[in-house]
């Protein structure tokens, strides 16, 4: 596969890596073939449970637990999650990673090899990351995002922390990057 597009966010439900309906819809509107759209989220394990809605309070609590787990169990967490993520990222010559919220930090803490990171372009929306990966990264932020507005960003859109995928500016940025990366992968 020459190009793939995938989401990388924290797990609102650790028993699943299925995309939310909003994430699925965002992929649907990108100008790439269906085969380039990865319909799983971190950690890309198709054996996990299908999507089901999780209350916001519970998803927030689980993200907080994940935030601390990746810091306290560093090497063990990376060893457990790196193989599936690395295999998914190696499945294409180029990958556009849509990293929401803690996703940029997750990617950075996996300790991926340079030859994998060199294939990536990351659009990090609402990113809260203290250890981003060493790869091409475009950070998208918003003054309306009360969680991520204090973090640096390259592009500003009008969105709350949970609304970035509805921002037309983000969709346009990703569509432009898809065209660029498809040309590079050809």
JOQUI-V790078 format. One record per residue. PHI is phi in whole degrees, 0 to 359 (NA if undefined). BURIAL is 1 if it has 16 or more other ideal C-beta (glycine too) atoms within 10 Angstrom, else 0. Layout:
PHI/BURIAL, PHI/BURIAL
This chain:
NA/0, 275/0, 223/1, 225/1, 235/1, 216/1, 267/1, 219/1, 226/1, 294/1, 266/1, 292/1, 228/1, 296/0, 272/0, 218/1, 230/1, 288/1, 286/1, 285/1, 302/0, 293/0, 295/1, 301/0, 297/0, 298/1, 297/1, 304/0, 270/0, 280/1, 279/0, 225/1, 298/0, 304/0, 295/0, 271/1, 264/1, 277/1, 266/0, 228/1, 244/1, 310/1, 261/1, 66/1, 250/0, 295/0, 281/0, 285/1, 296/0, 288/0, 295/1, 212/0, 297/0, 238/1, 302/0, 304/0, 297/0, 287/0, 299/1, 297/0, 297/0, 295/1, 292/1, 295/0, 298/0, 298/1, 307/1, 282/0, 300/0, 290/1, 271/0, 275/0, 249/0, 322/0, 294/0, 296/0, 298/1, 296/1, 299/0, 287/0, 261/1, 301/1, 302/0, 292/1, 295/1, 297/1, 299/0, 294/1, 290/1, 280/0, 289/0, 220/1, 291/0, 226/1, 226/1, 263/1, 260/1, 263/1, 261/1, 262/1, 55/1, 281/1, 303/1, 296/1, 293/1, 302/1, 300/1, 292/1, 272/1, 284/1, 66/0, 290/1, 292/0, 303/0, 293/0, 279/1, 299/1, 295/0, 273/1, 260/1, 235/1, 249/1, 256/1, 257/1, 258/1, 62/1, 290/1, 237/1, 220/1, 262/0, 223/0, 289/1, 286/1, 271/0, 212/1, 298/0, 225/1, 245/1, 269/1, 246/1, 229/1, 206/1, 292/0, 278/0, 272/1, 287/0, 272/1, 255/1, 294/0, 275/0, 270/1, 294/0, 212/1, 262/0, 231/0, 246/1, 234/1, 259/0, 197/1, 275/0, 301/1, 260/0, 244/1, 302/1, 292/1, 266/0, 282/1, 301/0, 295/0, 292/1, 299/1, 294/0, 301/1, 293/1, 298/0, 296/0, 292/1, 300/1, 297/0, 297/0, 290/1, 297/1, 295/0, 291/0, 278/1, 286/0
